[in-house]
């Protein structure tokens, strides 16, 4: 198994991906032409910036080694390299998907 990468999506969007049997991205992913992912070190800030206070989220853990040549590391926030997927993500690359719970002060609780 390779590095775990993370995608944060709404519960509704994740259910649609499960029904389709493949993850093609939603919203900004479709607009930008690639699926935005984060490393474990990046995902907390991503959630703070873009999903603050939302209680309807899933944290999806993806095996980076299962993405093959569709995975590219590209500069994003402050020039830091972020994982982007050009194409769909097969469900076989998904390690786990779990609700991203809100705790005190509307801060999300991460499993790591």
Short mmCIF file of the C-alpha atoms (twelve columns), coordinates in Angstrom:
data_MODEL
# 
_entry.id   MODEL 
# 
loop_
_atom_site.group_PDB 
_atom_site.id 
_atom_site.type_symbol 
_atom_site.label_atom_id 
_atom_site.label_alt_id 
_atom_site.label_comp_id 
_atom_site.label_asym_id 
_atom_site.label_seq_id 
_atom_site.Cartn_x 
_atom_site.Cartn_y 
_atom_site.Cartn_z 
_atom_site.pdbx_PDB_model_num 
ATOM 1   C CA . UNK A 1   0.000   0.000  0.000   1 
ATOM 2   C CA . UNK A 2   1.204   3.501  -0.831  1 
ATOM 3   C CA . UNK A 3   0.579   6.825  0.808   1 
ATOM 4   C CA . UNK A 4   -2.960  7.518  1.986   1 
ATOM 5   C CA . UNK A 5   -4.503  10.515 0.271   1 
ATOM 6   C CA . UNK A 6   -7.764  12.139 1.273   1 
ATOM 7   C CA . UNK A 7   -10.867 13.517 -0.383  1 
ATOM 8   C CA . UNK A 8   -13.588 15.368 1.495   1 
ATOM 9   C CA . UNK A 9   -17.054 15.175 -0.052  1 
ATOM 10  C CA . UNK A 10  -20.630 15.594 1.059   1 
ATOM 11  C CA . UNK A 11  -22.410 12.457 2.204   1 
ATOM 12  C CA . UNK A 12  -24.804 12.857 -0.741  1 
ATOM 13  C CA . UNK A 13  -21.971 13.099 -3.277  1 
ATOM 14  C CA . UNK A 14  -20.260 10.049 -1.776  1 
ATOM 15  C CA . UNK A 15  -23.492 8.058  -1.999  1 
ATOM 16  C CA . UNK A 16  -23.745 9.014  -5.692  1 
ATOM 17  C CA . UNK A 17  -20.178 7.791  -6.257  1 
ATOM 18  C CA . UNK A 18  -20.948 4.495  -4.497  1 
ATOM 19  C CA . UNK A 19  -24.051 4.019  -6.626  1 
ATOM 20  C CA . UNK A 20  -22.039 4.744  -9.803  1 
ATOM 21  C CA . UNK A 21  -19.232 2.438  -8.664  1 
ATOM 22  C CA . UNK A 22  -16.579 5.038  -9.532  1 
ATOM 23  C CA . UNK A 23  -15.548 8.456  -8.235  1 
ATOM 24  C CA . UNK A 24  -15.352 11.155 -10.909 1 
ATOM 25  C CA . UNK A 25  -15.313 14.175 -8.597  1 
ATOM 26  C CA . UNK A 26  -17.864 16.883 -7.884  1 
ATOM 27  C CA . UNK A 27  -18.160 20.661 -7.966  1 
ATOM 28  C CA . UNK A 28  -14.730 22.267 -8.177  1 
ATOM 29  C CA . UNK A 29  -13.214 18.991 -9.426  1 
ATOM 30  C CA . UNK A 30  -15.428 19.057 -12.498 1 
ATOM 31  C CA . UNK A 31  -14.778 22.775 -13.031 1 
ATOM 32  C CA . UNK A 32  -10.981 22.376 -12.768 1 
ATOM 33  C CA . UNK A 33  -10.757 19.141 -14.766 1 
ATOM 34  C CA . UNK A 34  -9.113  17.069 -12.018 1 
ATOM 35  C CA . UNK A 35  -9.970  15.616 -8.616  1 
ATOM 36  C CA . UNK A 36  -8.483  17.584 -5.729  1 
ATOM 37  C CA . UNK A 37  -6.919  15.417 -3.025  1 
ATOM 38  C CA . UNK A 38  -4.882  16.206 0.080   1 
ATOM 39  C CA . UNK A 39  -2.233  14.421 2.093   1 
ATOM 40  C CA . UNK A 40  -2.795  13.743 5.782   1 
ATOM 41  C CA . UNK A 41  -0.778  16.866 6.570   1 
ATOM 42  C CA . UNK A 42  -2.881  19.006 4.212   1 
ATOM 43  C CA . UNK A 43  -6.444  17.787 4.718   1 
ATOM 44  C CA . UNK A 44  -7.153  19.525 8.033   1 
ATOM 45  C CA . UNK A 45  -6.358  22.936 6.549   1 
ATOM 46  C CA . UNK A 46  -8.366  22.084 3.430   1 
ATOM 47  C CA . UNK A 47  -11.395 21.294 5.587   1 
ATOM 48  C CA . UNK A 48  -10.897 24.417 7.699   1 
ATOM 49  C CA . UNK A 49  -10.746 26.638 4.606   1 
ATOM 50  C CA . UNK A 50  -13.439 25.119 2.427   1 
ATOM 51  C CA . UNK A 51  -15.765 23.032 4.600   1 
ATOM 52  C CA . UNK A 52  -15.841 24.835 7.958   1 
ATOM 53  C CA . UNK A 53  -18.908 24.049 10.069  1 
ATOM 54  C CA . UNK A 54  -20.381 21.503 7.644   1 
ATOM 55  C CA . UNK A 55  -21.838 18.425 9.299   1 
ATOM 56  C CA . UNK A 56  -22.611 16.500 6.095   1 
ATOM 57  C CA . UNK A 57  -19.078 15.429 5.158   1 
ATOM 58  C CA . UNK A 58  -17.296 12.170 4.451   1 
ATOM 59  C CA . UNK A 59  -13.538 11.710 4.733   1 
ATOM 60  C CA . UNK A 60  -12.467 9.299  2.011   1 
ATOM 61  C CA . UNK A 61  -9.051  7.658  2.324   1 
ATOM 62  C CA . UNK A 62  -7.480  6.604  -0.978  1 
ATOM 63  C CA . UNK A 63  -4.442  4.434  -1.643  1 
ATOM 64  C CA . UNK A 64  -2.155  6.709  -3.675  1 
ATOM 65  C CA . UNK A 65  -0.387  3.718  -5.220  1 
ATOM 66  C CA . UNK A 66  -3.699  2.621  -6.753  1 
ATOM 67  C CA . UNK A 67  -3.986  5.789  -8.843  1 
ATOM 68  C CA . UNK A 68  -1.185  5.076  -11.299 1 
ATOM 69  C CA . UNK A 69  -0.345  7.706  -13.879 1 
ATOM 70  C CA . UNK A 70  -3.559  9.649  -13.218 1 
ATOM 71  C CA . UNK A 71  -1.938  11.071 -10.051 1 
ATOM 72  C CA . UNK A 72  0.075   14.268 -10.425 1 
ATOM 73  C CA . UNK A 73  1.663   16.425 -7.735  1 
ATOM 74  C CA . UNK A 74  1.090   20.081 -8.572  1 
ATOM 75  C CA . UNK A 75  1.634   23.392 -6.777  1 
ATOM 76  C CA . UNK A 76  -1.375  24.855 -5.015  1 
ATOM 77  C CA . UNK A 77  -1.718  26.827 -1.744  1 
ATOM 78  C CA . UNK A 78  1.515   28.745 -1.242  1 
ATOM 79  C CA . UNK A 79  3.297   26.683 -3.890  1 
ATOM 80  C CA . UNK A 80  2.983   23.462 -1.843  1 
ATOM 81  C CA . UNK A 81  2.535   20.323 -3.951  1 
ATOM 82  C CA . UNK A 82  -0.927  18.765 -3.756  1 
ATOM 83  C CA . UNK A 83  -2.108  15.458 -5.233  1 
ATOM 84  C CA . UNK A 84  -4.444  15.847 -8.194  1 
ATOM 85  C CA . UNK A 85  -6.073  13.016 -10.126 1 
ATOM 86  C CA . UNK A 86  -6.688  13.431 -13.840 1 
ATOM 87  C CA . UNK A 87  -9.385  10.865 -14.456 1 
ATOM 88  C CA . UNK A 88  -11.703 8.825  -12.274 1 
ATOM 89  C CA . UNK A 89  -10.828 6.998  -9.068  1 
ATOM 90  C CA . UNK A 90  -11.801 3.338  -8.976  1 
ATOM 91  C CA . UNK A 91  -13.514 2.154  -5.814  1 
ATOM 92  C CA . UNK A 92  -10.749 -0.459 -5.495  1 
ATOM 93  C CA . UNK A 93  -8.357  2.412  -4.593  1 
ATOM 94  C CA . UNK A 94  -10.605 3.541  -1.715  1 
ATOM 95  C CA . UNK A 95  -9.297  2.339  1.637   1 
ATOM 96  C CA . UNK A 96  -12.020 3.758  3.839   1 
ATOM 97  C CA . UNK A 97  -14.834 6.295  3.920   1 
ATOM 98  C CA . UNK A 98  -16.149 7.617  7.198   1 
ATOM 99  C CA . UNK A 99  -18.232 10.551 8.405   1 
ATOM 100 C CA . UNK A 100 -16.188 13.598 9.340   1 
ATOM 101 C CA . UNK A 101 -17.836 14.545 12.610  1 
ATOM 102 C CA . UNK A 102 -18.170 18.031 14.022  1 
ATOM 103 C CA . UNK A 103 -17.210 18.566 17.631  1 
ATOM 104 C CA . UNK A 104 -17.003 21.508 19.954  1 
ATOM 105 C CA . UNK A 105 -16.635 24.943 18.376  1 
ATOM 106 C CA . UNK A 106 -17.715 23.432 15.037  1 
ATOM 107 C CA . UNK A 107 -14.282 21.871 14.539  1 
ATOM 108 C CA . UNK A 108 -14.006 18.596 12.681  1 
ATOM 109 C CA . UNK A 109 -12.594 15.491 14.362  1 
ATOM 110 C CA . UNK A 110 -10.114 13.554 12.250  1 
ATOM 111 C CA . UNK A 111 -9.252  9.869  12.859  1 
ATOM 112 C CA . UNK A 112 -5.512  10.661 12.837  1 
# 
